[in-house]
Amino acid sequence: MSSGAIIKNRDIIIVGQQPWDVEIGSNCKNIALEFSKHNRVLYINSPLDRITLLKYKNNPNVKKRLEIIKGKVNGLIRLQENLWNYYPDGIIESVNWIKNNSIYTFLNKLNNKRFAGSIQKAIKQLGFKDYILFNDNDMFRSFYLKELLKPAVSIYYSRDFMLAVDYWKLHGTKMEPELIAKSDLCVANSTYLANYCKQYNQNSFYVGQGCDLDSFTGYDQNKPVPKDILHIPKPVIGYVGALQSIRLDMEILRYVARQRPQWNIVLVGPEDGEFQKSDLHKIPNVHFLGAKNPDMLPAYINAFDVCLNPQIVNQVTIGNYPRKIDEYLAMGKPTVATRTEAMSAFESHVYLGDTKEDYVRLIDQALAEDSPAKQQERVAFASTHTWENNVAEIYKAVKKALPTYA
């Protein structure tokens, strides 16, 4: 990152969907770590809500939050130099089920005030001033934080089209556009989401996506192949990731397997109910290998001849940045995926199709054209998708939208 691209010596507060102690990977955590290289960063965990407390009171993470709320433990934790994590010391009400807009608005505003009041305690402890507020898709609990915390800059970060999910759609259809509009700028990890935000705020920017690819680019391809894939005949056409019917097109998999019985379709990942009961399990050249430890995924990708991402195009998937594509390309693998607006950035390096027939034709082409030179091009392209480059684009967006601040 060039020194001119960096925003330095600022205070940054991050709110969002995922707490720091979430077990799955999180864009926002990686962004926070990158921010903290040159700025002080306060990462706010989502506050404990009433229903979560009642349902999961024996969960260790809930117990920890209760200890903080009772004042027995300090909720402000220093993670490393320039980076703190804060557990809010209050409970918010679970109000999203309320359909009456006036009642919901009143209670959600109350939740925001409680949340903001708790955050202000951490701000005071750390002496943060003139801070940037970075909101990771938190459209309800953080809707009023711009007014309540009065940041110097408010940024809305869009990385998923949340309104495709019923939970977010009920109130989010009205609230997210309003939150986007009143933010100083919006940044998004796909062109689709950047264009969505631009409908409500002209200061909306595509900033790309960072990925942790070291375990993929640095994988020793001479390592032994996992035992459960070792004896599956080649060519192996593979997919790694959650097998969810809302995201993946089972008809594409079914069609490819039946059209090319000499190919073996290998699916690595946990299955939802629709996949578990699908007739794909009865097709002899389709192999379900189940969920694997993340550390093992490069070994499976290494065993594939062609990688797949057979998305269904719907509101849930159309705007998503396809992180797994970077993982495939980081290992030099020829990749066939469904064409979406978000995939446009990959068009020079991935075979993009619209139909199940396209998939058969493109896999044939991918198998025929693969070469060491193409593999090196794929690795080089994936290697540009670092968190450092991602955050550099966020800094550029701030400077473009607010040149007097930066």
C-alpha positions in Angstrom: 0.0 0.0 0.0 1.5 3.3 -1.0 1.9 5.9 1.8 -0.4 8.3 -0.1 -3.3 5.8 0.1 -3.1 5.3 3.8 -5.3 7.1 6.4 -3.1 7.4 9.5 -3.4 8.2 13.1 -7.2 8.3 13.2 -9.6 6.6 15.6 -12.0 4.1 14.1 -15.0 2.5 15.7 -16.4 -0.6 14.0 -20.0 -2.0 14.6 -21.5 -4.9 12.7 -23.2 -8.2 12.6 -20.5 -10.4 14.0 -18.8 -10.2 17.4 -15.0 -10.7 17.6 -15.5 -14.1 19.3 -17.5 -15.4 16.3 -16.2 -18.8 15.3 -16.5 -18.3 11.5 -14.4 -16.0 9.4 -15.4 -12.4 9.2 -14.6 -9.7 6.6 -14.9 -7.1 9.3 -12.4 -8.6 11.6 -9.8 -8.7 8.8 -10.6 -5.1 7.9 -10.2 -4.1 11.6 -6.8 -5.8 11.8 -5.7 -3.9 8.6 -7.1 -0.6 9.9 -5.2 -1.1 13.2 -1.8 -1.1 11.4 -2.0 2.7 11.1 -5.0 3.8 13.3 -6.5 3.1 16.7 -9.5 0.7 16.3 -12.3 -0.1 18.6 -14.2 -3.2 17.5 -17.7 -3.3 19.1 -19.3 -6.7 19.7 -23.1 -6.9 19.0 -25.0 -6.3 22.2 -26.8 -9.2 24.0 -30.5 -9.2 23.2 -33.3 -10.5 25.4 -34.3 -13.6 23.3 -30.7 -14.8 23.0 -30.3 -14.5 26.8 -33.4 -16.5 27.4 -32.7 -19.2 24.8 -28.9 -19.6 25.3 -28.3 -18.6 28.9 -25.9 -21.5 29.5 -23.8 -20.7 26.4 -20.3 -19.7 27.5 -20.4 -16.5 25.3 -23.7 -15.5 26.8 -22.4 -16.1 30.3 -19.4 -14.0 29.6 -21.6 -11.1 28.4 -23.7 -11.4 31.6 -20.6 -11.1 33.7 -19.7 -7.9 31.9 -23.3 -6.6 32.2 -23.2 -7.3 36.0 -20.0 -5.3 36.3 -17.9 -8.3 37.4 -15.6 -8.1 34.3 -14.3 -5.2 32.3 -15.9 -5.3 28.8 -13.0 -3.5 27.1 -10.2 -5.8 26.1 -6.9 -4.9 24.4 -6.3 -7.4 21.6 -3.0 -6.0 20.3 -1.4 -2.7 19.7 -4.0 -0.2 18.4 -6.9 -2.7 18.6 -9.5 -3.1 21.3 -12.6 -5.2 21.5 -15.6 -4.0 23.5 -18.5 -6.1 25.0 -21.5 -3.7 25.5 -22.6 -3.7 29.2 -26.3 -3.6 28.5 -29.1 -5.7 27.1 -31.2 -4.7 24.2 -34.8 -5.8 23.5 -35.6 -8.3 20.7 -38.0 -6.2 18.7 -37.6 -7.2 15.0 -40.8 -9.4 15.1 -42.9 -6.3 15.8 -44.9 -5.4 12.7 -46.4 -2.1 13.9 -44.0 0.4 12.5 -44.5 3.1 15.2 -44.0 0.7 18.1 -41.0 -0.9 16.4 -39.4 2.5 15.7 -39.9 3.6 19.3 -38.3 0.4 20.7 -35.5 0.2 18.1 -34.6 3.8 18.9 -34.4 2.9 22.6 -32.1 -0.1 21.7 -29.9 2.3 19.7 -29.7 4.7 22.7 -28.7 1.8 25.0 -26.1 0.6 22.6 -24.7 4.1 22.0 -24.6 4.8 25.7 -22.5 1.7 26.3 -20.2 2.5 23.3 -19.6 6.0 24.7 -18.2 4.5 27.9 -15.5 2.7 25.8 -14.9 5.9 23.8 -14.3 7.8 27.0 -11.9 5.1 28.4 -9.8 5.2 25.2 -10.0 8.9 24.6 -11.2 8.5 21.0 -11.8 11.8 19.2 -13.0 12.8 15.7 -13.5 9.1 14.9 -14.7 7.2 11.8 -17.7 5.0 12.4 -17.5 1.9 10.2 -20.9 0.1 10.1 -20.7 -3.5 8.8 -24.3 -4.1 7.5 -25.8 -3.4 11.0 -28.9 -1.7 9.8 -31.1 -2.0 12.9 -29.0 -1.8 16.1 -26.8 0.9 14.6 -29.4 2.9 12.6 -29.2 6.0 14.8 -25.5 5.8 15.8 -24.5 8.6 13.4 -26.9 10.9 15.3 -26.1 9.5 18.8 -22.3 9.1 18.5 -21.7 12.1 16.1 -18.7 10.6 14.3 -16.5 12.8 12.0 -17.2 10.3 9.2 -19.8 7.5 8.9 -19.2 4.6 6.5 -21.8 2.0 5.6 -20.2 -1.3 4.5 -22.3 -3.6 2.3 -21.0 -7.1 1.8 -24.3 -9.1 1.5 -27.7 -8.3 0.1 -29.4 -8.7 3.5 -32.9 -7.9 2.3 -33.2 -11.2 0.5 -33.6 -12.8 4.0 -37.0 -12.5 5.7 -35.5 -11.4 9.0 -34.0 -8.3 7.4 -36.7 -7.7 4.8 -39.5 -6.9 7.3 -38.0 -3.5 8.5 -34.8 -3.4 6.4 -36.6 -2.6 3.2 -37.3 0.8 4.6 -34.4 1.2 7.0 -31.4 0.1 4.9 -31.9 2.6 2.1 -32.4 5.4 4.7 -29.2 4.4 6.5 -27.2 4.3 3.2 -28.6 7.7 2.3 -27.6 9.4 5.6 -24.1 7.8 5.7 -21.2 10.0 4.5 -20.2 7.2 2.1 -20.8 3.6 1.4 -18.3 0.9 0.4 -19.2 -2.5 -1.0 -17.3 -5.7 -1.8 -19.1 -6.4 -5.1 -20.1 -4.2 -8.0 -23.7 -5.3 -7.6 -23.8 -4.0 -4.0 -22.0 -0.8 -4.9 -24.6 -0.1 -7.6 -27.4 -0.9 -5.1 -26.0 1.6 -2.6 -25.5 4.2 -5.3 -29.3 4.3 -5.8 -29.5 6.0 -2.4 -26.0 7.6 -2.0 -23.8 8.9 -4.8 -20.8 8.4 -2.6 -20.9 4.6 -3.0 -17.8 2.7 -4.1 -16.7 -0.8 -5.0 -13.7 -1.6 -2.9 -13.2 -5.3 -3.7 -12.6 -8.0 -1.2 -9.6 -9.3 0.8 -8.9 -12.9 1.3 -6.5 -15.0 3.5 -4.9 -17.1 0.7 -1.6 -18.0 2.2 -2.7 -21.6 3.0 -3.8 -21.9 -0.6 -1.0 -20.2 -2.5 1.6 -21.8 -0.3 0.2 -25.3 -0.4 2.7 -28.1 -1.3 1.0 -29.7 -4.2 3.2 -32.8 -3.8 1.5 -33.6 -0.4 -0.5 -36.9 -0.2 -4.1 -36.7 -1.5 -6.7 -37.2 1.2 -7.7 -40.9 1.5 -11.4 -40.3 0.7 -10.6 -38.8 -2.7 -7.5 -40.8 -3.5 -9.3 -43.6 -5.3 -11.9 -41.5 -7.2 -10.9 -41.7 -10.9 -10.0 -38.5 -12.7 -11.1 -36.1 -14.0 -12.4 -34.8 -10.7 -14.8 -31.9 -11.0 -15.0 -30.4 -7.5 -16.8 -27.9 -5.2 -15.7 -26.9 -1.7 -18.1 -25.1 0.7 -21.5 -25.3 2.3 -24.0 -27.3 0.2 -27.1 -25.1 0.5 -30.1 -25.3 -1.9 -30.7 -21.6 -1.6 -27.3 -20.9 -3.0 -26.4 -23.8 -5.3 -28.1 -25.2 -8.4 -28.6 -28.9 -7.9 -29.9 -29.2 -11.5 -26.5 -28.1 -12.9 -24.8 -30.8 -10.8 -27.3 -33.4 -11.8 -27.1 -32.5 -15.5 -23.2 -32.4 -15.6 -23.0 -35.8 -13.9 -25.4 -37.4 -16.2 -24.0 -35.9 -19.4 -20.5 -36.8 -18.5 -20.6 -40.1 -16.6 -16.8 -40.4 -17.1 -16.3 -37.3 -14.9 -16.5 -37.6 -11.1 -18.3 -34.8 -9.3 -16.8 -34.3 -5.8 -18.7 -32.2 -3.2 -16.8 -31.2 0.0 -18.9 -29.5 2.7 -21.9 -29.8 5.0 -25.3 -30.4 3.4 -28.6 -28.7 4.2 -31.8 -30.8 4.3 -32.5 -30.4 0.6 -29.1 -31.7 -0.4 -29.3 -34.5 2.0 -32.6 -35.9 0.5 -31.7 -35.0 -3.1 -31.3 -37.7 -5.8 -27.7 -36.6 -6.3 -26.9 -39.2 -3.7 -28.1 -41.9 -6.1 -25.9 -40.8 -9.1 -22.8 -43.1 -9.1 -20.4 -40.4 -10.2 -21.4 -37.8 -7.6 -19.5 -38.1 -4.4 -20.4 -36.4 -1.1 -17.3 -36.2 1.2 -18.9 -34.2 4.0 -17.6 -31.3 6.1 -13.9 -30.9 6.6 -11.6 -29.0 8.8 -10.8 -25.7 7.0 -7.1 -26.6 7.2 -7.8 -29.6 4.9 -9.6 -27.6 2.1 -6.4 -26.9 0.1 -5.7 -30.6 0.0 -9.1 -31.3 -1.6 -8.9 -28.4 -4.0 -5.4 -29.6 -5.0 -7.0 -33.0 -6.0 -9.6 -31.3 -8.3 -9.0 -31.0 -12.1 -11.7 -28.3 -12.4 -13.4 -26.3 -9.6 -17.0 -25.3 -9.7 -19.3 -22.7 -8.2 -22.7 -23.6 -9.6 -24.7 -20.7 -8.0 -28.4 -20.2 -8.3 -28.9 -16.6 -9.3 -31.3 -15.1 -6.8 -31.3 -12.1 -4.4 -29.3 -14.1 -1.8 -26.4 -14.8 -4.2 -26.4 -12.2 -7.0 -24.4 -9.6 -5.0 -22.1 -11.9 -3.0 -18.4 -11.7 -3.5 -17.4 -15.3 -4.4 -14.6 -15.8 -1.9 -14.1 -19.4 -2.8 -13.3 -18.4 -6.4 -10.1 -16.7 -5.0 -9.3 -19.9 -3.1 -9.6 -21.9 -6.3 -7.6 -19.5 -8.4 -4.9 -19.2 -5.7 -4.1 -22.8 -6.3 -4.1 -22.3 -10.1 -7.2 -24.3 -10.7 -9.4 -23.9 -13.8 -12.7 -22.7 -12.5 -16.3 -22.8 -13.9 -18.9 -20.6 -12.3 -22.3 -19.0 -12.9 -22.2 -15.6 -14.5 -23.4 -12.8 -12.1 -22.6 -9.1 -11.9 -20.3 -9.8 -8.9 -18.4 -12.3 -11.0 -17.7 -9.7 -13.7 -14.4 -8.9 -12.0 -13.2 -12.5 -12.6 -14.2 -12.8 -16.3 -10.7 -12.9 -17.6 -9.7 -15.8 -15.3 -12.9 -17.9 -14.8 -15.1 -19.7 -17.3 -18.5 -18.1 -16.8 -21.8 -19.8 -17.9 -25.5 -19.1 -17.8 -27.0 -22.5 -18.3 -26.5 -26.2 -17.3 -25.4 -26.8 -20.9 -22.8 -24.1 -20.6 -21.3 -25.9 -17.6 -20.7 -29.1 -19.6 -19.2 -27.1 -22.5 -17.0 -25.0 -20.3 -15.7 -27.8 -18.1 -14.7 -29.6 -21.4 -12.9 -26.4 -22.4 -11.3 -25.9 -19.0 -9.9 -29.4 -19.0 -8.6 -29.0 -22.6 -7.0 -25.6 -22.1 -5.3 -25.9 -18.7 -1.6 -25.2 -18.8 1.2 -24.1 -16.4 1.0 -20.5 -17.9 -2.7 -20.3 -17.2 -2.2 -21.6 -13.7 0.4 -18.9 -13.0 -1.9 -16.2 -14.3 -4.7 -17.4 -12.0 -2.4 -17.4 -8.9 -1.1 -13.9 -9.7 -4.7 -12.6 -10.1 -5.9 -14.1 -6.8 -2.9 -12.7 -5.1 -4.0 -9.2 -5.7 -7.0 -9.7 -3.5 -5.4 -9.0 -0.2 -6.8 -7.2 2.9 -4.1 -4.6 2.5 -5.4 -3.8 -1.0 -9.0 -4.0 0.1 -8.5 -1.4 2.9 -6.4 0.8 0.6 -9.5 1.0 -1.6 -11.6 2.0 1.5 -9.1 4.7 2.3 -9.3 6.0 -1.3 -13.1 6.0 -1.1 -13.0 8.2 2.1 -10.5 10.6 0.4 -12.6 10.8 -2.7 -15.9 11.4 -0.8 -14.5 13.6 1.9 -11.2 15.2 0.7 -11.2 17.7 3.5 -11.3 15.0 6.2 -8.6 12.7 4.8 
